[in-house]
Amino acid sequence: MMKIESLPRVTASHLVKSVDLNHHGTLYAGRMAEWVVEVGFMTARAALECSPQNIVCVRLHGMDFRESVDGGETLVLEGRTAYVGRSSLTVYVQASKLHDRKKERVPTDGFVTFVHIKDGKATPHELEVEAPETEEAQQIWMHIANERSKRQGK
Ligand SMILES: CC(C)(COP(=O)(O)OP(=O)(O)OC[C@H]1O[C@@H](n2cnc3c(N)ncnc32)[C@H](O)[C@@H]1OP(=O)(O)O)[C@@H](O)C(=O)NCCC(=O)NCCS
C-alpha cells in the first residue's frame, strides 16, 4: 500500500497575461479555475498512472480567492492527492505567487475530484493508500471525508 504523502505532486507555472484578466484588471476567476482543474488532472493521472481516457472531472470544490493576482505575476500551482476513494480521487491545489517573498497568504486553494472510468462508467482505480501520517495530510483527508459523508446523507 502507498503512503498518500509519497504520491507525486505536480507543479505548473503560469505567467498572468492580458488575456487572463477580468474587468478589474486582475486574474479572472474562470482562468484560475481552469488552471486548478488542469494541474488537478495531471496530479490525479500521476497518482493513478492511467491513460487520460480513464479520468473525468466530477467536482470543483472549496475554491477560495483570498487575494487578487495582477497581470505580469507568475503563478505557481501545486497539486497533491488529498483523498483516495474506490473509483474517485480528490486533489488539493494551492496557487502561490512566485515572486511573493512573504508568502503569508495563498491567493487561491481548492479541491478537484476525478473519477476513474471505463466505457463511460465509474470503475475502481485500485489505488490504495495508508491513513495519512502528517497533520496537514490528515486535515485535508478529513475535510473531504466529511464532505463525502454529507453528500451521501442527502
Ligand atoms: C463520472 C460519472 C460516470 C460517475 O457516475 P456516477 O453514477 O456518479 O458514479 P457513482 O455514483 O458510482 O460514483 C463513483 C464515484 O465518484 C464519486 N462521485 C461521483 N460524482 C461526484 C461528485 N459530483 N462529486 C464528488 N464525488 C463524486 C462517488 O462518490 C464515487 O466515489 P468512490 O468510488 O471513490 O466511493 C458521471 O458522474 C459522469 O459522467 N459525469 C460527467 C463527467 C464529465 O463530463 N466531466 C467533465 C466536466 S465538463
PDBQT file of the ligand as one rigid body, heavy atoms in Angstrom, charges set to zero:
ROOT
HETATM    1  C1  LIG A 201     -18.078  10.083 -13.824  1.00  0.00    +0.000 C 
HETATM    2  C2  LIG A 201     -19.505   9.505 -13.857  1.00  0.00    +0.000 C 
HETATM    3  C3  LIG A 201     -19.583   8.427 -14.926  1.00  0.00    +0.000 C 
HETATM    4  C4  LIG A 201     -19.737   8.908 -12.476  1.00  0.00    +0.000 C 
HETATM    5  O1  LIG A 201     -21.009   8.382 -12.485  1.00  0.00    +0.000 OA
HETATM    6  P1  LIG A 201     -21.821   8.184 -11.134  1.00  0.00    +0.000 P 
HETATM    7  O2  LIG A 201     -23.036   7.426 -11.463  1.00  0.00    +0.000 OA
HETATM    8  O3  LIG A 201     -21.919   9.492 -10.413  1.00  0.00    +0.000 OA
HETATM    9  O4  LIG A 201     -20.844   7.231 -10.343  1.00  0.00    +0.000 OA
HETATM   10  P2  LIG A 201     -21.031   6.677  -8.881  1.00  0.00    +0.000 P 
HETATM   11  O5  LIG A 201     -22.246   7.196  -8.207  1.00  0.00    +0.000 OA
HETATM   12  O6  LIG A 201     -20.798   5.189  -8.989  1.00  0.00    +0.000 OA
HETATM   13  O7  LIG A 201     -19.783   7.338  -8.117  1.00  0.00    +0.000 OA
HETATM   14  C5  LIG A 201     -18.476   6.930  -8.410  1.00  0.00    +0.000 C 
HETATM   15  C6  LIG A 201     -17.520   7.671  -7.514  1.00  0.00    +0.000 C 
HETATM   16  O8  LIG A 201     -17.482   9.032  -7.880  1.00  0.00    +0.000 OA
HETATM   17  C7  LIG A 201     -17.816   9.859  -6.795  1.00  0.00    +0.000 C 
HETATM   18  N1  LIG A 201     -18.574  10.979  -7.330  1.00  0.00    +0.000 N 
HETATM   19  C8  LIG A 201     -19.481  10.953  -8.326  1.00  0.00    +0.000 A 
HETATM   20  N2  LIG A 201     -19.934  12.200  -8.585  1.00  0.00    +0.000 NA
HETATM   21  C9  LIG A 201     -19.294  13.011  -7.711  1.00  0.00    +0.000 A 
HETATM   22  C10 LIG A 201     -19.320  14.412  -7.485  1.00  0.00    +0.000 A 
HETATM   23  N3  LIG A 201     -20.100  15.228  -8.180  1.00  0.00    +0.000 N 
HETATM   24  N4  LIG A 201     -18.539  14.893  -6.511  1.00  0.00    +0.000 NA
HETATM   25  C11 LIG A 201     -17.712  14.111  -5.797  1.00  0.00    +0.000 A 
HETATM   26  N5  LIG A 201     -17.632  12.771  -5.977  1.00  0.00    +0.000 NA
HETATM   27  C12 LIG A 201     -18.424  12.248  -6.919  1.00  0.00    +0.000 A 
HETATM   28  C13 LIG A 201     -18.615   8.977  -5.847  1.00  0.00    +0.000 C 
HETATM   29  O9  LIG A 201     -18.527   9.449  -4.524  1.00  0.00    +0.000 OA
HETATM   30  C14 LIG A 201     -17.895   7.658  -6.028  1.00  0.00    +0.000 C 
HETATM   31  O10 LIG A 201     -16.667   7.714  -5.313  1.00  0.00    +0.000 OA
HETATM   32  P3  LIG A 201     -15.895   6.373  -4.762  1.00  0.00    +0.000 P 
HETATM   33  O11 LIG A 201     -15.984   5.311  -5.835  1.00  0.00    +0.000 OA
HETATM   34  O12 LIG A 201     -14.486   6.799  -4.568  1.00  0.00    +0.000 OA
HETATM   35  O13 LIG A 201     -16.579   5.990  -3.500  1.00  0.00    +0.000 OA
HETATM   36  C15 LIG A 201     -20.578  10.610 -14.169  1.00  0.00    +0.000 C 
HETATM   37  O14 LIG A 201     -20.731  11.431 -12.997  1.00  0.00    +0.000 OA
HETATM   38  C16 LIG A 201     -20.200  11.495 -15.336  1.00  0.00    +0.000 C 
HETATM   39  O15 LIG A 201     -20.110  11.043 -16.462  1.00  0.00    +0.000 OA
HETATM   40  N6  LIG A 201     -20.001  12.814 -15.098  1.00  0.00    +0.000 N 
HETATM   41  C17 LIG A 201     -19.606  13.763 -16.107  1.00  0.00    +0.000 C 
HETATM   42  C18 LIG A 201     -18.081  13.910 -16.125  1.00  0.00    +0.000 C 
HETATM   43  C19 LIG A 201     -17.640  14.951 -17.125  1.00  0.00    +0.000 C 
HETATM   44  O16 LIG A 201     -18.142  15.031 -18.211  1.00  0.00    +0.000 OA
HETATM   45  N7  LIG A 201     -16.667  15.773 -16.723  1.00  0.00    +0.000 N 
HETATM   46  C20 LIG A 201     -16.224  16.873 -17.496  1.00  0.00    +0.000 C 
HETATM   47  C21 LIG A 201     -16.918  18.099 -16.946  1.00  0.00    +0.000 C 
HETATM   48  S1  LIG A 201     -17.150  19.378 -18.091  1.00  0.00    +0.000 SA
ENDROOT
TORSDOF 0
